Amino acid sequence: MYYYDARVDTTLTIMPKSHKKKLLIIGILFVVFVIGLLYIDKKWTQPTATNVVSSPYQITKQATLNLIPTNYSDKFVSFNYPTIMTSDETPKFNLPIIDIVNMSYPDAQSWLLSVEVSNIPSGTFYDNEAYQARIINPTTYQLSQVTINGMSIPIFTDKTASGYSRVAFLISGNYQATVSLIGDDTSGVGPLASTMAMILNSWQWQGAY
């Protein structure tokens, strides 16, 4: 005769606790593995921060910034200036001004070069309004004196300017030149100082007044 043993049936249908624990751990590890794969795939397929923000403009700008000199000459004056600067439109003017040269170069703060030649019969800076406006205001303008090619040249520095701001005065008989250079550069004021030195060192008065 056949007898049903309930204990044997229970042993066969109930899973041991240790086996359940192993399956649970395997399941958790599988989920972590899948999440890890998704994260790695996202990192590889998205652009990096460097690719997004990098720009060639700064490098290009610095590469083109050079102080190779080129010559400007008209019937009044002659001087060298950096090739990076370009001529601007000449405004209308009246006596005693007889010549104006304007040049510029776009930068963080555009370089602006202005050269004005005036006919002042007294032959002294004391009749030059631009000179007098600076000499009577020493709190704003600091005066220094340099000698270049035998010429004594007064130079005024604007102490209130955030960048480079200097005006030099040159004289030859009745004729006086006001050379103004203002601006700024991403690498500092060094290039502007070199530009002013280039202009003054190469300066020549022409014969046709």
Residue pairs with C-beta under 8 A, 6 or more apart in sequence:
58 186
61 186
62 186
62 187
64 84
65 84
65 185
65 187
65 191
66 82
66 83
66 84
67 82
67 84
67 191
67 194
67 195
67 198
68 82
68 83
69 80
69 81
69 82
69 83
69 198
69 202
70 80
70 81
70 82
70 83
71 78
71 79
71 80
71 202
72 78
72 79
72 80
72 81
72 101
72 103
73 206
74 99
74 101
74 206
75 206
75 208
76 98
76 99
76 117
76 175
76 205
76 206
76 208
76 209
77 99
77 101
77 115
77 117
77 177
77 203
77 204
77 205
77 206
78 202
78 203
78 204
78 205
78 206
79 115
79 199
79 200
79 202
79 203
79 204
80 198
80 199
80 201
80 202
81 103
81 113
81 195
81 198
81 199
82 105
82 191
82 195
82 198
84 105
85 103
85 104
85 105
85 111
85 113
85 195
86 103
86 104
86 105
87 101
87 102
87 103
88 102
88 103
88 104
89 102
90 100
90 101
90 102
91 100
91 102
93 100
93 116
95 119
96 118
96 119
96 120
97 116
97 117
97 118
98 117
98 118
98 119
98 175
98 209
99 115
99 116
99 117
100 114
100 115
100 116
100 117
101 113
101 114
101 115
102 112
102 113
102 114
102 115
103 111
103 112
103 113
104 110
104 111
104 112
104 113
105 111
105 183
107 183
107 184
107 185
107 186
108 184
108 185
108 186
109 162
109 163
109 183
109 184
110 183
111 181
111 182
111 183
111 185
111 192
111 195
112 180
112 181
112 182
112 183
113 179
113 180
113 181
113 195
113 199
114 178
114 179
114 180
114 181
115 177
115 178
115 179
115 180
116 130
116 177
116 178
117 175
117 176
117 177
118 128
118 175
118 176
118 177
118 178
119 174
119 175
119 209
120 127
120 128
120 174
120 175
120 176
121 174
122 174
123 171
123 173
123 174
125 131
125 132
125 135
125 154
125 169
125 171
125 176
126 132
128 169
128 176
128 178
130 167
130 169
130 178
131 154
131 169
131 178
134 140
134 141
134 143
134 156
134 167
135 141
135 143
139 159
140 158
140 159
140 160
141 156
141 157
141 158
141 159
142 156
142 157
142 159
143 154
143 155
143 156
144 154
144 155
144 156
144 157
145 152
145 153
145 154
145 155
146 152
146 153
146 155
146 200
147 153
148 200
148 201
148 203
149 201
149 203
151 170
151 203
153 168
153 169
153 170
153 200
154 168
154 169
155 166
155 167
155 168
155 169
156 166
156 167
156 168
157 165
157 166
158 165
158 166
158 167
158 182
161 182
162 184
163 182
163 183
163 184
163 185
163 189
163 192
164 181
164 182
164 183
164 184
164 185
164 189
164 192
164 193
165 181
165 182
166 180
166 181
166 182
166 196
167 178
167 179
167 180
167 181
168 178
168 179
168 180
168 196
168 200
169 176
169 177
169 178
169 179
170 176
170 177
170 179
170 200
170 203
171 177
172 205
174 209
175 205
175 209
177 203
179 196
179 199
179 200
181 192
181 195
181 196
181 199
183 192
184 192
185 191
185 192
